[in-house]
Amino acid sequence: MAFTEYKFDKEMLKALVAERAANLRANRGFSNLLAFGLGVVAERLSKDARRYRDYGPWWWSLKGIMNRNDYRLGDQSDPLIAKAYRGDSDVETLIAADEFRTEYLRTQMIYTNKFMLDGESGEFWTLYDSDMELSD
């Protein structure tokens, strides 16, 4: 399966990171966008762990970053998808996952977990993380 869908232009992603970092400095007075963003994600998940689905195929990379930053969300992963859906840095991955979430919330029903990652194949991929599904 070729992973062609839900990708973001690298230059657009770099611009979004710069914009959000500048906004964070201006509005909150600090500049650690990664730490702030991971805290926001953790807060969202603490209210409803199954909302990990909001991040679609970006979830596995995002989860890896969160685990490396002491959020301990479990060991289940999908290395193939994580490799295909990640930015050039952790902060780019965070912003890409958030961009995916924004579009997901605009176009999908909450808890949707089937995504077409290859526009040519017509096959759906299912996001299922037992660590998150069983954490409630």
N, C-alpha and C positions, 0 to 999 in steps of 0.2 A: 504494500500500500504506500503510495506517495502521500506525504503530508503537505498538502497545498493550501488548505483552508485555515482561516483564523490566524493568519500570519500578519505581521505589521512591517511596514517599510522601516529599514534601519535608521534612516535619517529622521523620519518622523518620530521614532522612538527616542532618539537622542535629544530632539527638540522638546519633547514632552518631559523628559527627565529634567532638563535644564529649567523649563518653565515651572514645573512642580517644586523643584528645589528652591527656586527664587521666591515662589509664593510662600513656601514654608518659612523661609528666612524672614520675609516681609510680615507675614501674619502671625507667626508663632515665636520668632526670634531665635530659632535654631536651624541647623542645616543638615542633620542626619536624616535624610529622606528615607533611607532603608529602614532604620530603626523605627521611625515614626510610622511608616506604612505597614510594617510587619505588626506593630502594635494595633493598628486599625483592623487589620485582617484578623488577628487573634481575638479582638473584642467582638467582631462580627460572629466568629465561629463559636465563641463562648455562649452566645445567645441561642444559636441553632447550628450545631455541628454539621448537619446535612447541607448547609449552605456552602460547603466546600464545592458543591456542584456548580455554583455561580462562576467558578474560574475555569470550567471546561477543561480542555486539554492542557492548559497552562497550570493546572492544579499540581501535577507531579513535580514540576520544577519549583513552584512556589512552596510546596510542602517541604522539599529538600532544603530550601533556603531557611524556612522557619525552623526546621529541626537543627540545622547548623547554628542557629541563633537561640538555642535553648527553649524552643516552644514545645518540644516533645509531642509530636502528633502521631507517633507510631512509625513502624518500619515498612509498611506496605508501600510499594512503588511500582512504577512502570518505566524502566530505564529507556526504552525505545521512544516512548512519547515524551519523556522528560528531555531527552536529547534533541528531539525535533522541535519542541516548544520551549525555548529559552532565549533570553537576550544575550548580548555580549558581556553583560555583567549582572550581578544579582539585582541591582536597582532597576536595570532595564527589564529584567524578568518580572519584577514586582509591578512595574508600570504597565507592561504588556498584559499581565494577568488582570490588572484593574481595568484596562481598556476593554478587554474581553468581557469582563463582568458588566461593565456599563452597557455594552451592546446586548449581552445576554438578557439583562433585566428589561431592556427595551423591547426585545423581540421574542422572548421565550417565556413559558410558564415556569414559575419557581419549581425547583426540584427536577427540571428536565436534565437527563443525563445521557442522552443519545445525540451524537454529533457526527456529521459527515466530514471526515478529515481529508478525504480525497474526492474532489468534485467529479472526477472521471469515473470512479469505480461504482458510485451509487451505494456503497456499503456504509452502514452506520457503525460507529465505534461507541462503546458504552463505558462511561466513567463510573467506576465503582471502587471505593476505598473503604474496606471493611473497618479500618481503624476509626474512620469518621462516622460511618453508618451505625456502628455499634457503641459509640461513645455516649449516647444520651442516656 
